[in-house]
Amino acid sequence: MSELVAKASGQVHAEYHAFHLADSEEYVQPPFRPENGLIFSRPGLAVVLTGVNSGPVRVTVEVYRRAVPPPGPDEVWDEVVDHSVQSISGDMRVTALMDTGPELPVLTPIGPADYRIRVHARGRDQGHDAHVTEPVEDYLLQVWPGRREPDLVHRQSDRYGQISRNAAQGQPEQATLPAPAGDDWKRAARARLHRRDT
């Protein structure tokens, strides 16, 4: 049986159609290749794709000791994918590229290891490519320790996910997403990721 370790919700600011799940000291975007249309990663950093170009999205985090059962047919989500991520520092958190995020739980309770993240998304078509000031999208991240496995798709039904998957098929890896000029963004990211220590 799954044992819930931590749960919290908050608003995260998306930029460039994304928010991050990042280890401490990890800032470099992985090559942009969203094959499942929802999440992609490299060791230490995962990127969750949003329909909005920029603005707040609602995020709920649930951290478990063991795998959770598959989603039920009555759950109202447009996209649901299980994805493996590797935490190098053991301190992976939800963060945003250029904004201070909410105080959400650490995603990696047993330290540096492999984890499975089930990402649920809804509302990505509602504000597609828009700059919003109020959230129109919801995300549920369910995380547990687990060995690396291929993505497991439970549901794919939104238009934005299909566009992302189509763009990734047969395409070479795209360049990384743009970062703000100068080194200020690195200092800001470091401050956000270490906010619990200050």
Disulfide bonds with the S-S distance in Angstrom:
none
